[in-house]
Amino acid sequence: MKKLPKFLLATNSQQRLGYLYVVHTETPRFILEGSEDDFENDRQIYWIDKPELPQIEIDTLIAEAEYFIDDELDCEDSMSDDDEEE
């Protein structure tokens, strides 16, 4: 059985234009919402599962989610730069 990635990137332009979502697929599951312009400073966390972790582990998960989105957006930018060069 294939395992889902730990994080998924999502958007919903029909209801929240300008916002991105990072979905954490492992327990405790959560969705981290933030604006495209300033994700790190304009973010909200929505818990799907009750987080029964120490705060330091919660902070680590959120930091991992922020690293994931930064990395994904950087990768997306480099892919679009490659497309423009062709």
C-alpha distances in whole Angstrom, upper triangle without the diagonal:
4,6,10,13,15,18,18,22,23,27,29,32,33,33,34,35,35,32,29,26,23,20,19,15,15,18,21,20,23,24,27,29,32,34,34,37,37,33,34,37,36,33,32,29,28,26,23,23,26,26,27,27,31,32,32,28,28,30,28,25,27,28,25,24,28,27,24,26,29,27,25,29,30,28,28,32,32,30,33,35,34,34,38,39,38
4,7,9,12,15,15,18,20,24,26,29,31,31,31,32,32,29,25,23,20,18,16,13,14,17,19,18,21,22,24,26,29,31,30,34,33,30,31,34,33,30,30,27,26,24,22,22,25,25,26,26,29,30,30,26,26,28,25,22,24,25,22,21,25,24,20,22,25,23,21,25,26,24,25,28,28,26,29,32,31,31,34,35,35
4,7,9,11,12,16,18,22,24,27,29,29,29,30,29,27,23,20,17,15,13,10,10,13,16,15,17,18,21,23,26,28,28,31,31,27,28,31,30,27,26,23,22,21,19,19,22,21,23,23,26,27,26,22,22,24,22,19,21,22,18,18,21,21,18,20,23,21,19,23,24,22,23,27,27,26,28,31,30,30,34,35,35
4,6,8,9,12,14,18,20,24,25,25,25,26,26,23,19,16,14,11,10,7,9,12,14,12,14,15,17,20,22,25,24,28,27,24,24,28,27,24,23,20,19,18,16,17,20,20,22,22,25,25,25,21,20,22,20,17,18,20,16,15,18,18,15,17,20,18,16,20,22,20,20,24,24,23,26,28,28,28,31,33,33
4,5,7,10,13,17,20,23,25,25,24,25,24,21,17,15,11,10,9,7,9,13,14,12,14,14,15,18,20,22,22,25,24,21,21,25,24,21,21,19,19,18,17,17,20,19,22,21,23,23,23,19,19,20,17,14,16,17,13,12,15,15,11,13,16,14,13,17,18,17,17,21,21,20,23,25,25,26,29,30,31
4,7,10,13,17,20,23,25,25,23,25,23,20,17,14,10,8,6,5,6,10,11,10,11,12,13,16,18,21,21,24,23,19,19,22,22,19,19,16,16,15,15,15,17,16,18,17,20,20,19,15,15,16,14,10,12,13,10,9,13,12,10,12,15,14,13,17,18,17,18,22,22,22,24,27,27,28,31,32,33
4,7,10,13,17,20,22,21,20,21,20,16,13,10,6,5,5,6,8,12,12,10,10,9,10,13,15,17,17,20,19,16,16,19,19,16,16,14,14,14,14,15,18,17,19,18,20,20,19,16,15,15,14,10,11,12,9,7,10,10,7,9,12,12,10,13,16,15,16,19,20,20,22,24,25,25,28,30,31
4,7,10,13,16,19,19,17,18,17,14,11,8,6,5,7,8,11,14,14,11,11,9,10,12,14,16,16,19,19,15,17,20,19,16,16,15,15,15,15,17,19,19,22,21,24,23,22,19,18,18,17,14,13,15,12,9,12,12,9,9,12,12,10,12,15,14,14,17,19,18,20,23,23,23,26,28,29
4,7,11,13,16,16,14,15,14,11,7,6,5,6,9,11,14,17,17,14,12,10,10,10,11,13,12,16,16,13,15,18,16,14,15,14,15,16,16,19,21,21,24,23,25,24,23,21,19,19,18,15,14,15,13,10,11,12,9,7,11,11,8,10,13,13,12,15,17,16,17,20,21,21,23,26,27
4,7,10,12,12,11,12,12,9,6,5,6,7,11,12,16,18,18,15,13,10,10,9,11,12,12,15,16,13,16,18,16,14,14,14,14,16,16,19,22,22,25,25,27,25,26,23,21,21,21,17,16,17,16,12,13,15,12,10,13,14,11,12,15,15,13,16,19,18,18,21,23,22,24,27,28
4,6,9,9,8,8,8,7,5,6,9,10,14,16,19,22,21,17,15,11,11,9,10,10,10,14,15,13,16,18,15,14,14,15,15,17,18,21,24,24,27,28,29,27,28,26,23,23,23,20,18,20,19,15,15,17,15,12,15,16,13,13,17,17,14,17,20,19,18,21,23,22,24,27,28
4,6,6,6,7,9,7,8,8,12,13,17,18,22,23,23,19,16,13,13,11,12,12,12,15,17,15,18,20,17,15,15,16,15,18,18,22,24,25,29,29,31,29,30,28,25,25,26,23,21,22,22,18,18,21,18,16,18,20,17,16,20,20,18,20,23,22,21,24,26,25,26,29,30
4,6,5,4,7,8,9,11,15,16,20,21,25,27,26,22,20,16,16,13,13,12,11,14,17,16,19,20,17,17,17,19,18,21,22,25,28,28,32,32,34,32,33,31,28,28,28,26,23,25,24,21,20,23,20,17,20,21,18,17,20,21,18,19,23,22,20,23,25,24,25,28,29
4,6,6,10,11,12,14,17,18,22,23,27,28,27,24,21,18,18,15,16,15,15,18,20,19,22,23,20,19,19,20,19,22,22,26,28,29,33,34,36,34,35,33,30,30,31,28,26,28,27,23,23,26,24,21,23,25,22,21,24,24,21,23,26,25,23,27,29,27,28,31,32
4,6,10,9,11,12,16,17,21,22,25,27,25,22,19,16,16,13,14,13,14,17,19,17,21,21,17,16,16,17,16,20,20,23,26,27,31,31,33,31,32,31,28,28,29,26,24,26,26,22,22,25,23,20,23,25,22,21,25,25,23,24,28,27,26,29,31,29,30,34,34
4,6,6,9,10,14,16,19,21,24,26,24,21,18,14,13,10,10,9,11,13,15,14,17,17,14,13,13,15,15,18,19,23,25,25,29,30,31,29,30,29,25,25,26,24,21,23,23,19,19,22,21,17,20,22,20,18,22,23,21,22,25,25,24,27,29,28,28,32,33
4,6,9,11,15,17,21,23,26,28,27,23,20,16,15,12,11,9,9,11,14,13,17,17,14,14,15,18,18,21,22,26,28,28,32,32,33,31,32,31,27,27,28,25,22,24,24,20,19,22,21,17,19,21,19,17,20,21,19,19,23,23,21,24,26,25,25,29,30
4,7,10,14,17,20,23,26,27,26,23,20,16,14,10,9,6,5,8,10,10,14,14,11,12,14,16,18,21,22,26,28,27,31,31,32,29,30,29,26,25,25,23,20,21,22,18,17,19,18,14,16,18,16,14,17,19,16,17,20,21,19,21,24,23,24,27,29
4,7,10,13,16,19,22,24,22,19,16,12,10,7,6,4,5,8,10,8,12,13,10,9,11,13,14,17,19,22,24,24,27,27,28,26,26,25,22,21,22,20,17,18,18,15,14,17,16,12,14,17,15,13,17,18,16,17,21,21,20,22,25,24,25,28,30
4,7,10,13,16,19,21,20,17,14,10,8,6,6,6,6,10,10,8,11,13,11,9,11,12,13,16,17,20,22,22,25,25,26,24,24,23,20,19,20,17,14,16,15,12,11,14,12,9,11,14,12,11,14,15,14,15,19,19,18,21,23,23,24,27,28
4,6,10,12,15,17,16,13,10,6,5,5,7,9,10,13,13,9,12,14,12,9,10,10,10,13,14,17,19,18,22,22,23,21,22,20,17,17,17,14,12,14,14,10,10,13,11,9,12,14,12,12,16,17,15,18,20,20,21,23,25,25,27,29,30
4,6,9,12,14,14,11,8,6,5,7,9,11,12,15,14,10,12,15,13,10,11,10,10,12,13,15,17,16,20,19,21,19,19,17,15,15,14,11,10,11,10,7,8,10,8,7,11,12,10,12,15,15,15,18,20,20,21,23,25,25,27,30,31
4,6,9,11,11,8,6,5,6,9,12,15,15,19,18,14,15,18,16,13,12,10,10,10,10,12,15,15,18,18,20,19,19,17,14,15,15,11,11,13,11,8,11,13,10,10,14,15,13,15,18,18,18,21,23,22,23,26,27,28,30,32,33
4,6,8,8,5,5,6,8,11,14,17,18,21,20,16,16,19,18,15,14,11,10,10,9,11,13,12,15,15,17,17,17,14,12,13,12,9,9,12,10,8,11,13,10,11,15,15,14,17,19,19,20,23,24,24,26,28,29,30,32,34,35
4,7,8,5,7,9,11,15,18,21,21,24,23,19,20,23,22,18,17,14,13,11,10,10,14,13,16,16,19,19,19,16,14,16,15,11,13,15,13,11,15,16,13,14,18,18,16,19,22,21,21,25,26,25,27,30,30,31,33,35,36
4,6,5,8,11,13,17,20,23,24,27,25,21,21,24,23,20,18,15,14,12,10,10,12,11,13,13,16,17,17,14,13,15,14,10,13,15,13,12,16,17,14,17,20,19,19,22,24,23,24,27,28,28,30,32,33,34,36,38,39
3,5,8,12,14,18,21,24,26,28,27,23,22,24,24,20,18,14,13,10,9,7,9,8,10,10,14,15,16,12,11,15,14,11,13,16,14,14,17,19,17,19,22,22,22,24,27,26,27,30,31,31,33,36,36,37,40,41,42
4,7,10,12,16,19,23,24,27,25,21,21,22,22,18,16,12,11,8,7,5,7,6,8,9,12,13,14,11,9,13,13,10,11,15,14,13,16,18,17,18,21,22,22,24,27,27,27,30,32,32,33,36,37,37,40,42,43
4,7,10,13,17,20,22,25,23,19,19,21,20,16,14,10,9,6,5,5,8,8,11,12,15,15,16,13,11,14,14,10,11,15,13,12,15,17,15,16,20,20,20,22,24,24,25,28,29,29,31,33,34,35,37,39,40
4,7,10,13,17,19,21,20,16,16,18,16,13,10,7,6,4,5,7,9,9,13,13,16,15,16,14,11,13,13,10,9,13,12,10,13,15,14,14,18,19,18,20,23,23,23,26,28,28,29,32,33,33,35,38,39
4,6,10,13,15,18,17,13,14,16,14,10,8,6,5,6,7,10,12,12,16,16,18,17,18,16,13,14,15,11,10,13,13,9,12,14,13,12,16,17,16,17,20,21,21,23,26,25,26,29,30,31,32,35,36
4,7,10,12,15,13,9,10,12,10,7,6,5,6,9,11,13,14,14,17,17,18,16,17,15,12,12,13,10,8,11,11,8,9,12,11,10,13,15,15,15,18,19,19,21,24,24,25,27,29,29,31,33,35
4,7,10,12,11,8,10,11,8,5,5,6,8,11,13,16,17,17,21,20,22,19,20,19,16,15,16,14,11,13,14,10,10,14,13,11,13,16,15,15,18,20,19,20,23,24,24,26,28,28,30,32,34
4,7,8,7,4,7,8,5,4,6,9,11,15,17,20,21,20,23,23,23,20,21,20,17,16,17,15,12,13,15,11,10,13,13,10,12,15,14,13,16,18,17,18,22,22,22,24,27,27,28,31,32
4,5,6,5,8,9,6,7,10,12,15,18,20,23,24,24,27,26,27,24,24,24,21,19,20,19,15,16,17,14,12,15,15,12,13,16,15,13,16,18,17,17,21,22,21,23,25,25,26,29,31
4,6,6,9,11,9,10,13,15,17,21,22,25,27,26,29,28,29,26,26,25,23,21,22,20,17,17,17,14,12,14,14,10,11,14,13,10,13,15,13,13,17,18,17,19,22,22,22,25,27
4,6,9,9,9,11,14,17,20,23,25,28,29,28,31,30,30,27,27,27,24,22,23,22,18,18,19,17,14,16,16,13,12,15,15,12,14,17,15,15,18,20,18,20,23,23,23,26,28
4,6,6,6,8,12,15,18,21,24,26,27,25,28,27,27,24,23,24,21,19,20,19,15,15,17,14,11,14,15,12,11,15,15,13,14,18,17,16,19,21,21,22,25,26,25,28,30
4,6,5,6,9,12,15,18,20,22,23,22,25,24,24,21,21,20,18,16,17,15,12,12,13,11,8,11,12,9,9,13,13,11,14,16,16,16,19,21,20,22,25,25,26,28,31
4,6,6,10,12,15,18,20,22,23,21,24,22,21,18,18,18,15,13,14,14,10,10,12,10,7,10,12,10,9,13,14,13,15,18,18,18,21,23,23,24,27,28,28,30,33
4,6,9,12,16,19,22,23,23,22,25,23,22,19,19,20,17,14,16,16,12,12,15,13,11,14,15,13,13,17,18,16,18,21,21,21,24,26,25,26,29,30,31,33,35
4,7,10,14,17,20,22,22,21,24,24,23,20,21,21,18,16,18,17,13,14,16,14,12,15,16,14,14,18,18,16,19,22,21,21,24,26,25,27,30,30,31,33,35
4,7,10,13,16,18,19,18,21,20,20,17,18,18,15,13,15,14,10,12,14,11,10,14,14,12,14,17,17,16,19,21,21,21,25,26,26,27,30,31,31,34,36
4,7,10,13,15,16,15,19,18,19,16,18,17,14,13,15,14,10,13,15,12,12,16,16,14,16,19,19,19,22,24,23,24,27,28,28,30,33,33,34,37,38
4,6,10,12,12,11,15,15,16,14,15,15,11,11,13,11,9,12,13,11,12,15,15,14,17,19,19,19,22,24,24,25,28,29,29,31,33,34,35,38,39
4,7,9,10,11,14,15,17,15,17,16,12,14,16,13,11,15,16,13,14,18,17,16,19,21,21,21,25,26,25,27,30,30,31,33,35,35,37,39,41
4,5,6,7,11,12,15,14,16,14,11,13,15,12,12,15,16,13,16,19,18,18,21,23,22,23,26,27,27,29,32,32,33,35,37,37,39,41,42
4,7,9,12,14,17,17,19,16,14,16,17,14,14,18,17,15,18,21,19,19,23,24,23,24,28,28,28,30,32,32,33,36,37,37,39,42,43
4,6,9,11,14,15,17,15,12,16,17,14,14,18,18,16,19,21,20,21,24,25,25,27,29,30,30,33,34,34,36,38,39,40,42,44,45
4,6,9,12,13,15,13,11,15,16,14,15,18,18,17,20,23,22,23,26,27,27,29,31,32,32,35,37,37,38,41,42,42,44,47,48
4,6,9,9,12,10,8,11,13,11,12,15,16,15,18,20,20,21,24,25,25,27,29,30,31,33,35,35,37,39,40,41,43,45,46
4,7,9,12,10,9,13,14,13,15,17,18,18,21,22,22,24,26,27,28,30,32,33,34,36,38,38,40,42,43,44,46,48,49
4,6,8,6,6,10,11,10,12,15,15,16,19,20,21,23,25,25,26,29,30,31,32,35,36,37,39,40,42,43,45,47,48
4,5,5,7,9,10,11,13,14,16,17,19,20,21,23,25,26,27,29,31,32,33,35,37,38,40,41,42,44,46,47,49
4,5,5,6,9,10,11,12,14,15,16,18,20,21,23,24,26,27,29,30,31,33,35,36,38,39,41,42,44,45,47
4,5,5,6,9,10,10,12,14,15,16,18,20,21,22,24,26,27,28,30,32,33,34,36,37,39,41,42,44,45
4,5,5,6,9,10,10,12,14,15,16,19,20,21,22,24,26,27,28,30,31,33,35,36,37,39,41,42,44
4,5,5,6,9,10,11,12,14,15,17,19,20,21,23,24,26,27,29,30,32,33,35,36,38,39,41,43
4,5,5,6,9,10,11,12,14,16,17,18,20,21,23,24,26,27,29,30,32,33,35,36,38,39,41
4,5,5,6,9,10,10,12,14,15,16,18,20,21,22,24,26,27,28,30,31,33,35,36,38,39
4,5,5,6,9,10,10,13,14,15,16,18,20,21,22,24,26,27,29,30,31,33,35,36,38
4,5,5,6,9,10,11,12,14,15,17,18,20,21,23,24,26,27,29,30,32,33,35,37
4,5,5,6,9,10,11,12,14,15,16,18,20,21,23,24,26,27,29,30,32,33,35
4,5,5,6,9,10,10,12,14,15,16,18,20,21,22,24,26,27,28,30,32,33
4,5,5,6,9,10,10,12,14,15,16,18,20,21,23,24,26,27,29,31,32
4,5,5,6,9,10,11,12,14,15,17,18,20,21,23,24,26,27,29,31
4,6,5,6,9,10,11,12,14,15,16,18,20,21,23,24,26,27,29
4,6,5,6,9,10,10,12,14,15,16,18,20,21,23,24,26,27
4,5,5,6,8,10,10,12,14,15,16,18,20,21,23,24,26
4,6,5,6,9,10,11,12,14,15,16,18,20,21,23,25
4,6,5,6,9,10,11,12,14,15,17,18,20,21,23
4,5,5,6,9,10,10,12,14,15,17,19,20,22
4,5,5,6,9,10,11,12,14,15,17,19,20
4,5,5,6,9,10,11,12,14,15,17,19
4,5,5,6,9,10,11,12,14,16,17
4,5,5,6,9,10,11,13,15,16
4,5,5,6,9,10,11,13,15
4,5,5,6,9,10,11,13
4,5,5,6,9,10,11
4,5,5,6,9,10
4,5,5,6,9
4,5,5,7
4,5,5
4,6
4
